[in-house]
Amino acid sequence: MESLENQEYLIEFANTKMPFGKYQGRYLVDLPEAYVLWFKEKGFPKGKLGQMMELLAEIKLNGLESLIRPLRKY
């Protein structure tokens, strides 16, 4: 069951767009690495978005964006 929850979370993550700021409307995975690292330094937003951005920082630092993009629902 946990595996299904993880898959659903990754699909949600892949389809989440930035809700505010300079990059509003852009998929999280497409945010510039420097922008994500700035948030990491200053503090991620609270809640689910912050959790997703924390995951995004790890994905960006490890060059794993190509694993997330195919999960988008166009």
mmCIF file of the N, C-alpha and C atoms, coordinates in Angstrom:
data_MODEL
# 
_entry.id   MODEL 
# 
loop_
_atom_site.group_PDB 
_atom_site.id 
_atom_site.type_symbol 
_atom_site.label_atom_id 
_atom_site.label_alt_id 
_atom_site.label_comp_id 
_atom_site.label_asym_id 
_atom_site.label_entity_id 
_atom_site.label_seq_id 
_atom_site.pdbx_PDB_ins_code 
_atom_site.Cartn_x 
_atom_site.Cartn_y 
_atom_site.Cartn_z 
_atom_site.occupancy 
_atom_site.B_iso_or_equiv 
_atom_site.pdbx_formal_charge 
_atom_site.auth_seq_id 
_atom_site.auth_comp_id 
_atom_site.auth_asym_id 
_atom_site.auth_atom_id 
_atom_site.pdbx_PDB_model_num 
ATOM 1   N N  . MET A 1 1  ? 0.826  -1.194 0.000   1.00 0.00 ? 1  MET A N  1 
ATOM 2   C CA . MET A 1 1  ? 0.000  0.000  0.000   1.00 0.00 ? 1  MET A CA 1 
ATOM 3   C C  . MET A 1 1  ? 0.875  1.264  0.000   1.00 0.00 ? 1  MET A C  1 
ATOM 4   N N  . GLU A 1 2  ? 1.956  1.241  0.733   1.00 0.00 ? 2  GLU A N  1 
ATOM 5   C CA . GLU A 1 2  ? 2.836  2.400  0.809   1.00 0.00 ? 2  GLU A CA 1 
ATOM 6   C C  . GLU A 1 2  ? 3.411  2.739  -0.560  1.00 0.00 ? 2  GLU A C  1 
ATOM 7   N N  . SER A 1 3  ? 3.716  1.723  -1.357  1.00 0.00 ? 3  SER A N  1 
ATOM 8   C CA . SER A 1 3  ? 4.250  1.937  -2.697  1.00 0.00 ? 3  SER A CA 1 
ATOM 9   C C  . SER A 1 3  ? 3.261  2.710  -3.566  1.00 0.00 ? 3  SER A C  1 
ATOM 10  N N  . LEU A 1 4  ? 1.982  2.374  -3.468  1.00 0.00 ? 4  LEU A N  1 
ATOM 11  C CA . LEU A 1 4  ? 0.946  3.078  -4.222  1.00 0.00 ? 4  LEU A CA 1 
ATOM 12  C C  . LEU A 1 4  ? 0.860  4.530  -3.773  1.00 0.00 ? 4  LEU A C  1 
ATOM 13  N N  . GLU A 1 5  ? 0.944  4.772  -2.481  1.00 0.00 ? 5  GLU A N  1 
ATOM 14  C CA . GLU A 1 5  ? 0.921  6.140  -1.960  1.00 0.00 ? 5  GLU A CA 1 
ATOM 15  C C  . GLU A 1 5  ? 2.117  6.934  -2.468  1.00 0.00 ? 5  GLU A C  1 
ATOM 16  N N  . ASN A 1 6  ? 3.289  6.286  -2.510  1.00 0.00 ? 6  ASN A N  1 
ATOM 17  C CA . ASN A 1 6  ? 4.492  6.952  -3.014  1.00 0.00 ? 6  ASN A CA 1 
ATOM 18  C C  . ASN A 1 6  ? 4.333  7.310  -4.490  1.00 0.00 ? 6  ASN A C  1 
ATOM 19  N N  . GLN A 1 7  ? 3.751  6.385  -5.266  1.00 0.00 ? 7  GLN A N  1 
ATOM 20  C CA . GLN A 1 7  ? 3.536  6.648  -6.692  1.00 0.00 ? 7  GLN A CA 1 
ATOM 21  C C  . GLN A 1 7  ? 2.582  7.825  -6.879  1.00 0.00 ? 7  GLN A C  1 
ATOM 22  N N  . GLU A 1 8  ? 1.510  7.832  -6.122  1.00 0.00 ? 8  GLU A N  1 
ATOM 23  C CA . GLU A 1 8  ? 0.541  8.923  -6.217  1.00 0.00 ? 8  GLU A CA 1 
ATOM 24  C C  . GLU A 1 8  ? 1.180  10.255 -5.827  1.00 0.00 ? 8  GLU A C  1 
ATOM 25  N N  . TYR A 1 9  ? 2.018  10.235 -4.794  1.00 0.00 ? 9  TYR A N  1 
ATOM 26  C CA . TYR A 1 9  ? 2.689  11.461 -4.361  1.00 0.00 ? 9  TYR A CA 1 
ATOM 27  C C  . TYR A 1 9  ? 3.627  11.959 -5.458  1.00 0.00 ? 9  TYR A C  1 
ATOM 28  N N  . LEU A 1 10 ? 4.376  11.060 -6.095  1.00 0.00 ? 10 LEU A N  1 
ATOM 29  C CA . LEU A 1 10 ? 5.297  11.467 -7.150  1.00 0.00 ? 10 LEU A CA 1 
ATOM 30  C C  . LEU A 1 10 ? 4.550  12.030 -8.353  1.00 0.00 ? 10 LEU A C  1 
ATOM 31  N N  . ILE A 1 11 ? 3.398  11.455 -8.678  1.00 0.00 ? 11 ILE A N  1 
ATOM 32  C CA . ILE A 1 11 ? 2.591  11.981 -9.778  1.00 0.00 ? 11 ILE A CA 1 
ATOM 33  C C  . ILE A 1 11 ? 2.075  13.370 -9.417  1.00 0.00 ? 11 ILE A C  1 
ATOM 34  N N  . GLU A 1 12 ? 1.601  13.532 -8.188  1.00 0.00 ? 12 GLU A N  1 
ATOM 35  C CA . GLU A 1 12 ? 1.150  14.855 -7.738  1.00 0.00 ? 12 GLU A CA 1 
ATOM 36  C C  . GLU A 1 12 ? 2.306  15.856 -7.777  1.00 0.00 ? 12 GLU A C  1 
ATOM 37  N N  . PHE A 1 13 ? 3.465  15.429 -7.304  1.00 0.00 ? 13 PHE A N  1 
ATOM 38  C CA . PHE A 1 13 ? 4.664  16.267 -7.302  1.00 0.00 ? 13 PHE A CA 1 
ATOM 39  C C  . PHE A 1 13 ? 5.016  16.706 -8.724  1.00 0.00 ? 13 PHE A C  1 
ATOM 40  N N  . ALA A 1 14 ? 5.006  15.773 -9.658  1.00 0.00 ? 14 ALA A N  1 
ATOM 41  C CA . ALA A 1 14 ? 5.366  16.067 -11.044 1.00 0.00 ? 14 ALA A CA 1 
ATOM 42  C C  . ALA A 1 14 ? 4.415  17.062 -11.689 1.00 0.00 ? 14 ALA A C  1 
ATOM 43  N N  . ASN A 1 15 ? 3.187  17.126 -11.195 1.00 0.00 ? 15 ASN A N  1 
ATOM 44  C CA . ASN A 1 15 ? 2.162  17.975 -11.797 1.00 0.00 ? 15 ASN A CA 1 
ATOM 45  C C  . ASN A 1 15 ? 1.873  19.246 -11.006 1.00 0.00 ? 15 ASN A C  1 
ATOM 46  N N  . THR A 1 16 ? 2.639  19.491 -9.953  1.00 0.00 ? 16 THR A N  1 
ATOM 47  C CA . THR A 1 16 ? 2.445  20.683 -9.130  1.00 0.00 ? 16 THR A CA 1 
ATOM 48  C C  . THR A 1 16 ? 3.184  21.862 -9.741  1.00 0.00 ? 16 THR A C  1 
ATOM 49  N N  . LYS A 1 17 ? 2.500  22.989 -9.780  1.00 0.00 ? 17 LYS A N  1 
ATOM 50  C CA . LYS A 1 17 ? 3.096  24.216 -10.304 1.00 0.00 ? 17 LYS A CA 1 
ATOM 51  C C  . LYS A 1 17 ? 3.329  25.203 -9.161  1.00 0.00 ? 17 LYS A C  1 
ATOM 52  N N  . MET A 1 18 ? 4.304  26.045 -9.334  1.00 0.00 ? 18 MET A N  1 
ATOM 53  C CA . MET A 1 18 ? 4.629  27.062 -8.342  1.00 0.00 ? 18 MET A CA 1 
ATOM 54  C C  . MET A 1 18 ? 3.453  28.034 -8.232  1.00 0.00 ? 18 MET A C  1 
ATOM 55  N N  . PRO A 1 19 ? 2.897  28.194 -7.016  1.00 0.00 ? 19 PRO A N  1 
ATOM 56  C CA . PRO A 1 19 ? 1.687  29.009 -6.876  1.00 0.00 ? 19 PRO A CA 1 
ATOM 57  C C  . PRO A 1 19 ? 1.931  30.516 -6.713  1.00 0.00 ? 19 PRO A C  1 
ATOM 58  N N  . PHE A 1 20 ? 3.177  30.940 -6.601  1.00 0.00 ? 20 PHE A N  1 
ATOM 59  C CA . PHE A 1 20 ? 3.446  32.369 -6.376  1.00 0.00 ? 20 PHE A CA 1 
ATOM 60  C C  . PHE A 1 20 ? 4.834  32.733 -6.863  1.00 0.00 ? 20 PHE A C  1 
ATOM 61  N N  . GLY A 1 21 ? 5.092  34.028 -6.879  1.00 0.00 ? 21 GLY A N  1 
ATOM 62  C CA . GLY A 1 21 ? 6.436  34.529 -7.142  1.00 0.00 ? 21 GLY A CA 1 
ATOM 63  C C  . GLY A 1 21 ? 6.795  34.633 -8.617  1.00 0.00 ? 21 GLY A C  1 
ATOM 64  N N  . LYS A 1 22 ? 8.061  34.853 -8.839  1.00 0.00 ? 22 LYS A N  1 
ATOM 65  C CA . LYS A 1 22 ? 8.612  35.074 -10.169 1.00 0.00 ? 22 LYS A CA 1 
ATOM 66  C C  . LYS A 1 22 ? 8.303  33.933 -11.132 1.00 0.00 ? 22 LYS A C  1 
ATOM 67  N N  . TYR A 1 23 ? 8.253  32.715 -10.623 1.00 0.00 ? 23 TYR A N  1 
ATOM 68  C CA . TYR A 1 23 ? 8.047  31.542 -11.464 1.00 0.00 ? 23 TYR A CA 1 
ATOM 69  C C  . TYR A 1 23 ? 6.652  30.942 -11.297 1.00 0.00 ? 23 TYR A C  1 
ATOM 70  N N  . GLN A 1 24 ? 5.708  31.757 -10.903 1.00 0.00 ? 24 GLN A N  1 
ATOM 71  C CA . GLN A 1 24 ? 4.331  31.308 -10.724 1.00 0.00 ? 24 GLN A CA 1 
ATOM 72  C C  . GLN A 1 24 ? 3.833  30.631 -11.999 1.00 0.00 ? 24 GLN A C  1 
ATOM 73  N N  . GLY A 1 25 ? 3.201  29.454 -11.832 1.00 0.00 ? 25 GLY A N  1 
ATOM 74  C CA . GLY A 1 25 ? 2.644  28.724 -12.956 1.00 0.00 ? 25 GLY A CA 1 
ATOM 75  C C  . GLY A 1 25 ? 3.591  27.747 -13.614 1.00 0.00 ? 25 GLY A C  1 
ATOM 76  N N  . ARG A 1 26 ? 4.853  27.764 -13.213 1.00 0.00 ? 26 ARG A N  1 
ATOM 77  C CA . ARG A 1 26 ? 5.838  26.834 -13.782 1.00 0.00 ? 26 ARG A CA 1 
ATOM 78  C C  . ARG A 1 26 ? 5.861  25.559 -12.942 1.00 0.00 ? 26 ARG A C  1 
ATOM 79  N N  . TYR A 1 27 ? 5.993  24.406 -13.609 1.00 0.00 ? 27 TYR A N  1 
ATOM 80  C CA . TYR A 1 27 ? 6.110  23.143 -12.869 1.00 0.00 ? 27 TYR A CA 1 
ATOM 81  C C  . TYR A 1 27 ? 7.299  23.231 -11.911 1.00 0.00 ? 27 TYR A C  1 
ATOM 82  N N  . LEU A 1 28 ? 7.120  22.678 -10.718 1.00 0.00 ? 28 LEU A N  1 
ATOM 83  C CA . LEU A 1 28 ? 8.201  22.731 -9.731  1.00 0.00 ? 28 LEU A CA 1 
ATOM 84  C C  . LEU A 1 28 ? 9.497  22.184 -10.302 1.00 0.00 ? 28 LEU A C  1 
ATOM 85  N N  . VAL A 1 29 ? 9.430  21.062 -10.984 1.00 0.00 ? 29 VAL A N  1 
ATOM 86  C CA . VAL A 1 29 ? 10.640 20.420 -11.491 1.00 0.00 ? 29 VAL A CA 1 
ATOM 87  C C  . VAL A 1 29 ? 11.360 21.288 -12.530 1.00 0.00 ? 29 VAL A C  1 
ATOM 88  N N  . ASP A 1 30 ? 10.662 22.271 -13.095 1.00 0.00 ? 30 ASP A N  1 
ATOM 89  C CA . ASP A 1 30 ? 11.268 23.165 -14.080 1.00 0.00 ? 30 ASP A CA 1 
ATOM 90  C C  . ASP A 1 30 ? 11.803 24.463 -13.472 1.00 0.00 ? 30 ASP A C  1 
ATOM 91  N N  . LEU A 1 31 ? 11.687 24.604 -12.169 1.00 0.00 ? 31 LEU A N  1 
ATOM 92  C CA . LEU A 1 31 ? 12.241 25.793 -11.520 1.00 0.00 ? 31 LEU A CA 1 
ATOM 93  C C  . LEU A 1 31 ? 13.763 25.772 -11.626 1.00 0.00 ? 31 LEU A C  1 
ATOM 94  N N  . PRO A 1 32 ? 14.393 26.930 -11.796 1.00 0.00 ? 32 PRO A N  1 
ATOM 95  C CA . PRO A 1 32 ? 15.853 26.970 -11.843 1.00 0.00 ? 32 PRO A CA 1 
ATOM 96  C C  . PRO A 1 32 ? 16.464 26.476 -10.524 1.00 0.00 ? 32 PRO A C  1 
ATOM 97  N N  . GLU A 1 33 ? 17.548 25.749 -10.642 1.00 0.00 ? 33 GLU A N  1 
ATOM 98  C CA . GLU A 1 33 ? 18.201 25.195 -9.456  1.00 0.00 ? 33 GLU A CA 1 
ATOM 99  C C  . GLU A 1 33 ? 18.589 26.296 -8.470  1.00 0.00 ? 33 GLU A C  1 
ATOM 100 N N  . ALA A 1 34 ? 19.076 27.415 -8.969  1.00 0.00 ? 34 ALA A N  1 
ATOM 101 C CA . ALA A 1 34 ? 19.491 28.512 -8.082  1.00 0.00 ? 34 ALA A CA 1 
ATOM 102 C C  . ALA A 1 34 ? 18.314 29.018 -7.243  1.00 0.00 ? 34 ALA A C  1 
ATOM 103 N N  . TYR A 1 35 ? 17.130 29.068 -7.838  1.00 0.00 ? 35 TYR A N  1 
ATOM 104 C CA . TYR A 1 35 ? 15.923 29.512 -7.138  1.00 0.00 ? 35 TYR A CA 1 
ATOM 105 C C  . TYR A 1 35 ? 15.566 28.525 -6.026  1.00 0.00 ? 35 TYR A C  1 
ATOM 106 N N  . VAL A 1 36 ? 15.640 27.243 -6.324  1.00 0.00 ? 36 VAL A N  1 
ATOM 107 C CA . VAL A 1 36 ? 15.329 26.205 -5.336  1.00 0.00 ? 36 VAL A CA 1 
ATOM 108 C C  . VAL A 1 36 ? 16.349 26.240 -4.193  1.00 0.00 ? 36 VAL A C  1 
ATOM 109 N N  . LEU A 1 37 ? 17.611 26.414 -4.535  1.00 0.00 ? 37 LEU A N  1 
ATOM 110 C CA . LEU A 1 37 ? 18.653 26.466 -3.505  1.00 0.00 ? 37 LEU A CA 1 
ATOM 111 C C  . LEU A 1 37 ? 18.524 27.730 -2.643  1.00 0.00 ? 37 LEU A C  1 
ATOM 112 N N  . TRP A 1 38 ? 18.029 28.812 -3.233  1.00 0.00 ? 38 TRP A N  1 
ATOM 113 C CA . TRP A 1 38 ? 17.766 30.023 -2.457  1.00 0.00 ? 38 TRP A CA 1 
ATOM 114 C C  . TRP A 1 38 ? 16.713 29.728 -1.393  1.00 0.00 ? 38 TRP A C  1 
ATOM 115 N N  . PHE A 1 39 ? 15.643 29.033 -1.782  1.00 0.00 ? 39 PHE A N  1 
ATOM 116 C CA . PHE A 1 39 ? 14.616 28.650 -0.818  1.00 0.00 ? 39 PHE A CA 1 
ATOM 117 C C  . PHE A 1 39 ? 15.197 27.739 0.256   1.00 0.00 ? 39 PHE A C  1 
ATOM 118 N N  . LYS A 1 40 ? 16.074 26.826 -0.157  1.00 0.00 ? 40 LYS A N  1 
ATOM 119 C CA . LYS A 1 40 ? 16.678 25.906 0.816   1.00 0.00 ? 40 LYS A CA 1 
ATOM 120 C C  . LYS A 1 40 ? 17.452 26.692 1.868   1.00 0.00 ? 40 LYS A C  1 
ATOM 121 N N  . GLU A 1 41 ? 18.140 27.721 1.424   1.00 0.00 ? 41 GLU A N  1 
ATOM 122 C CA . GLU A 1 41 ? 18.925 28.560 2.345   1.00 0.00 ? 41 GLU A CA 1 
ATOM 123 C C  . GLU A 1 41 ? 18.030 29.435 3.233   1.00 0.00 ? 41 GLU A C  1 
ATOM 124 N N  . LYS A 1 42 ? 16.999 30.021 2.640   1.00 0.00 ? 42 LYS A N  1 
ATOM 125 C CA . LYS A 1 42 ? 16.130 30.956 3.365   1.00 0.00 ? 42 LYS A CA 1 
ATOM 126 C C  . LYS A 1 42 ? 15.015 30.275 4.147   1.00 0.00 ? 42 LYS A C  1 
ATOM 127 N N  . GLY A 1 43 ? 14.671 29.064 3.732   1.00 0.00 ? 43 GLY A N  1 
ATOM 128 C CA . GLY A 1 43 ? 13.577 28.341 4.373   1.00 0.00 ? 43 GLY A CA 1 
ATOM 129 C C  . GLY A 1 43 ? 12.453 28.080 3.390   1.00 0.00 ? 43 GLY A C  1 
ATOM 130 N N  . PHE A 1 44 ? 12.065 26.834 3.297   1.00 0.00 ? 44 PHE A N  1 
ATOM 131 C CA . PHE A 1 44 ? 10.975 26.453 2.402   1.00 0.00 ? 44 PHE A CA 1 
ATOM 132 C C  . PHE A 1 44 ? 9.646  26.919 2.974   1.00 0.00 ? 44 PHE A C  1 
ATOM 133 N N  . PRO A 1 45 ? 8.644  27.096 2.112   1.00 0.00 ? 45 PRO A N  1 
ATOM 134 C CA . PRO A 1 45 ? 7.305  27.445 2.607   1.00 0.00 ? 45 PRO A CA 1 
ATOM 135 C C  . PRO A 1 45 ? 6.784  26.340 3.537   1.00 0.00 ? 45 PRO A C  1 
ATOM 136 N N  . LYS A 1 46 ? 5.802  26.668 4.316   1.00 0.00 ? 46 LYS A N  1 
ATOM 137 C CA . LYS A 1 46 ? 5.184  25.694 5.220   1.00 0.00 ? 46 LYS A CA 1 
ATOM 138 C C  . LYS A 1 46 ? 4.290  24.744 4.426   1.00 0.00 ? 46 LYS A C  1 
ATOM 139 N N  . GLY A 1 47 ? 4.015  23.610 5.000   1.00 0.00 ? 47 GLY A N  1 
ATOM 140 C CA . GLY A 1 47 ? 3.037  22.689 4.439   1.00 0.00 ? 47 GLY A CA 1 
ATOM 141 C C  . GLY A 1 47 ? 3.557  21.824 3.305   1.00 0.00 ? 47 GLY A C  1 
ATOM 142 N N  . LYS A 1 48 ? 2.602  21.359 2.516   1.00 0.00 ? 48 LYS A N  1 
ATOM 143 C CA . LYS A 1 48 ? 2.900  20.415 1.444   1.00 0.00 ? 48 LYS A CA 1 
ATOM 144 C C  . LYS A 1 48 ? 3.841  21.004 0.397   1.00 0.00 ? 48 LYS A C  1 
ATOM 145 N N  . LEU A 1 49 ? 3.636  22.275 0.045   1.00 0.00 ? 49 LEU A N  1 
ATOM 146 C CA . LEU A 1 49 ? 4.519  22.902 -0.935  1.00 0.00 ? 49 LEU A CA 1 
ATOM 147 C C  . LEU A 1 49 ? 5.962  22.888 -0.435  1.00 0.00 ? 49 LEU A C  1 
ATOM 148 N N  . GLY A 1 50 ? 6.168  23.200 0.809   1.00 0.00 ? 50 GLY A N  1 
ATOM 149 C CA . GLY A 1 50 ? 7.515  23.179 1.377   1.00 0.00 ? 50 GLY A CA 1 
ATOM 150 C C  . GLY A 1 50 ? 8.132  21.790 1.348   1.00 0.00 ? 50 GLY A C  1 
ATOM 151 N N  . GLN A 1 51 ? 7.334  20.780 1.640   1.00 0.00 ? 51 GLN A N  1 
ATOM 152 C CA . GLN A 1 51 ? 7.821  19.397 1.575   1.00 0.00 ? 51 GLN A CA 1 
ATOM 153 C C  . GLN A 1 51 ? 8.216  19.035 0.149   1.00 0.00 ? 51 GLN A C  1 
ATOM 154 N N  . MET A 1 52 ? 7.387  19.463 -0.807  1.00 0.00 ? 52 MET A N  1 
ATOM 155 C CA . MET A 1 52 ? 7.690  19.171 -2.204  1.00 0.00 ? 52 MET A CA 1 
ATOM 156 C C  . MET A 1 52 ? 8.945  19.914 -2.660  1.00 0.00 ? 52 MET A C  1 
ATOM 157 N N  . MET A 1 53 ? 9.106  21.134 -2.206  1.00 0.00 ? 53 MET A N  1 
ATOM 158 C CA . MET A 1 53 ? 10.290 21.895 -2.601  1.00 0.00 ? 53 MET A CA 1 
ATOM 159 C C  . MET A 1 53 ? 11.559 21.327 -1.967  1.00 0.00 ? 53 MET A C  1 
ATOM 160 N N  . GLU A 1 54 ? 11.420 20.786 -0.780  1.00 0.00 ? 54 GLU A N  1 
ATOM 161 C CA . GLU A 1 54 ? 12.564 20.121 -0.145  1.00 0.00 ? 54 GLU A CA 1 
ATOM 162 C C  . GLU A 1 54 ? 12.973 18.893 -0.967  1.00 0.00 ? 54 GLU A C  1 
ATOM 163 N N  . LEU A 1 55 ? 11.983 18.112 -1.401  1.00 0.00 ? 55 LEU A N  1 
ATOM 164 C CA . LEU A 1 55 ? 12.247 16.971 -2.277  1.00 0.00 ? 55 LEU A CA 1 
ATOM 165 C C  . LEU A 1 55 ? 12.862 17.461 -3.584  1.00 0.00 ? 55 LEU A C  1 
ATOM 166 N N  . LEU A 1 56 ? 12.339 18.550 -4.124  1.00 0.00 ? 56 LEU A N  1 
ATOM 167 C CA . LEU A 1 56 ? 12.844 19.116 -5.370  1.00 0.00 ? 56 LEU A CA 1 
ATOM 168 C C  . LEU A 1 56 ? 14.320 19.487 -5.249  1.00 0.00 ? 56 LEU A C  1 
ATOM 169 N N  . ALA A 1 57 ? 14.707 20.041 -4.127  1.00 0.00 ? 57 ALA A N  1 
ATOM 170 C CA . ALA A 1 57 ? 16.116 20.409 -3.923  1.00 0.00 ? 57 ALA A CA 1 
ATOM 171 C C  . ALA A 1 57 ? 17.006 19.178 -4.045  1.00 0.00 ? 57 ALA A C  1 
ATOM 172 N N  . GLU A 1 58 ? 16.592 18.082 -3.457  1.00 0.00 ? 58 GLU A N  1 
ATOM 173 C CA . GLU A 1 58 ? 17.374 16.841 -3.547  1.00 0.00 ? 58 GLU A CA 1 
ATOM 174 C C  . GLU A 1 58 ? 17.409 16.316 -4.980  1.00 0.00 ? 58 GLU A C  1 
ATOM 175 N N  . ILE A 1 59 ? 16.277 16.404 -5.663  1.00 0.00 ? 59 ILE A N  1 
ATOM 176 C CA . ILE A 1 59 ? 16.208 15.960 -7.058  1.00 0.00 ? 59 ILE A CA 1 
ATOM 177 C C  . ILE A 1 59 ? 17.130 16.803 -7.925  1.00 0.00 ? 59 ILE A C  1 
ATOM 178 N N  . LYS A 1 60 ? 17.085 18.120 -7.741  1.00 0.00 ? 60 LYS A N  1 
ATOM 179 C CA . LYS A 1 60 ? 17.934 19.024 -8.523  1.00 0.00 ? 60 LYS A CA 1 
ATOM 180 C C  . LYS A 1 60 ? 19.418 18.767 -8.242  1.00 0.00 ? 60 LYS A C  1 
ATOM 181 N N  . LEU A 1 61 ? 19.770 18.629 -6.973  1.00 0.00 ? 61 LEU A N  1 
ATOM 182 C CA . LEU A 1 61 ? 21.183 18.430 -6.610  1.00 0.00 ? 61 LEU A CA 1 
ATOM 183 C C  . LEU A 1 61 ? 21.747 17.127 -7.155  1.00 0.00 ? 61 LEU A C  1 
ATOM 184 N N  . ASN A 1 62 ? 20.865 16.159 -7.366  1.00 0.00 ? 62 ASN A N  1 
ATOM 185 C CA . ASN A 1 62 ? 21.302 14.855 -7.862  1.00 0.00 ? 62 ASN A CA 1 
ATOM 186 C C  . ASN A 1 62 ? 21.008 14.649 -9.348  1.00 0.00 ? 62 ASN A C  1 
ATOM 187 N N  . GLY A 1 63 ? 20.511 15.685 -10.012 1.00 0.00 ? 63 GLY A N  1 
ATOM 188 C CA . GLY A 1 63 ? 20.276 15.622 -11.452 1.00 0.00 ? 63 GLY A CA 1 
ATOM 189 C C  . GLY A 1 63 ? 19.221 14.608 -11.872 1.00 0.00 ? 63 GLY A C  1 
ATOM 190 N N  . LEU A 1 64 ? 18.157 14.464 -11.078 1.00 0.00 ? 64 LEU A N  1 
ATOM 191 C CA . LEU A 1 64 ? 17.152 13.436 -11.334 1.00 0.00 ? 64 LEU A CA 1 
ATOM 192 C C  . LEU A 1 64 ? 15.858 13.965 -11.953 1.00 0.00 ? 64 LEU A C  1 
ATOM 193 N N  . GLU A 1 65 ? 15.877 15.182 -12.472 1.00 0.00 ? 65 GLU A N  1 
ATOM 194 C CA . GLU A 1 65 ? 14.668 15.771 -13.042 1.00 0.00 ? 65 GLU A CA 1 
ATOM 195 C C  . GLU A 1 65 ? 14.052 14.902 -14.131 1.00 0.00 ? 65 GLU A C  1 
ATOM 196 N N  . SER A 1 66 ? 14.899 14.219 -14.894 1.00 0.00 ? 66 SER A N  1 
ATOM 197 C CA . SER A 1 66 ? 14.404 13.406 -16.014 1.00 0.00 ? 66 SER A CA 1 
ATOM 198 C C  . SER A 1 66 ? 13.547 12.234 -15.553 1.00 0.00 ? 66 SER A C  1 
ATOM 199 N N  . LEU A 1 67 ? 13.623 11.880 -14.283 1.00 0.00 ? 67 LEU A N  1 
ATOM 200 C CA . LEU A 1 67 ? 12.773 10.812 -13.755 1.00 0.00 ? 67 LEU A CA 1 
ATOM 201 C C  . LEU A 1 67 ? 11.387 11.324 -13.397 1.00 0.00 ? 67 LEU A C  1 
ATOM 202 N N  . ILE A 1 68 ? 11.248 12.613 -13.187 1.00 0.00 ? 68 ILE A N  1 
ATOM 203 C CA . ILE A 1 68 ? 9.984  13.211 -12.756 1.00 0.00 ? 68 ILE A CA 1 
ATOM 204 C C  . ILE A 1 68 ? 9.159  13.698 -13.946 1.00 0.00 ? 68 ILE A C  1 
ATOM 205 N N  . ARG A 1 69 ? 9.787  14.297 -14.919 1.00 0.00 ? 69 ARG A N  1 
ATOM 206 C CA . ARG A 1 69 ? 9.049  14.901 -16.042 1.00 0.00 ? 69 ARG A CA 1 
ATOM 207 C C  . ARG A 1 69 ? 8.106  13.938 -16.755 1.00 0.00 ? 69 ARG A C  1 
ATOM 208 N N  . PRO A 1 70 ? 8.467  12.674 -16.976 1.00 0.00 ? 70 PRO A N  1 
ATOM 209 C CA . PRO A 1 70 ? 7.529  11.763 -17.661 1.00 0.00 ? 70 PRO A CA 1 
ATOM 210 C C  . PRO A 1 70 ? 6.230  11.491 -16.887 1.00 0.00 ? 70 PRO A C  1 
ATOM 211 N N  . LEU A 1 71 ? 6.178  11.854 -15.623 1.00 0.00 ? 71 LEU A N  1 
ATOM 212 C CA . LEU A 1 71 ? 4.990  11.602 -14.815 1.00 0.00 ? 71 LEU A CA 1 
ATOM 213 C C  . LEU A 1 71 ? 3.927  12.691 -14.970 1.00 0.00 ? 71 LEU A C  1 
ATOM 214 N N  . ARG A 1 72 ? 4.229  13.722 -15.738 1.00 0.00 ? 72 ARG A N  1 
ATOM 215 C CA . ARG A 1 72 ? 3.266  14.818 -15.939 1.00 0.00 ? 72 ARG A CA 1 
ATOM 216 C C  . ARG A 1 72 ? 2.062  14.347 -16.734 1.00 0.00 ? 72 ARG A C  1 
ATOM 217 N N  . LYS A 1 73 ? 0.942  14.936 -16.408 1.00 0.00 ? 73 LYS A N  1 
ATOM 218 C CA . LYS A 1 73 ? -0.291 14.709 -17.161 1.00 0.00 ? 73 LYS A CA 1 
ATOM 219 C C  . LYS A 1 73 ? -0.527 15.940 -18.019 1.00 0.00 ? 73 LYS A C  1 
ATOM 220 N N  . TYR A 1 74 ? -0.281 15.833 -19.283 1.00 0.00 ? 74 TYR A N  1 
ATOM 221 C CA . TYR A 1 74 ? -0.434 16.989 -20.182 1.00 0.00 ? 74 TYR A CA 1 
ATOM 222 C C  . TYR A 1 74 ? -1.856 17.156 -20.611 1.00 0.00 ? 74 TYR A C  1 
# 
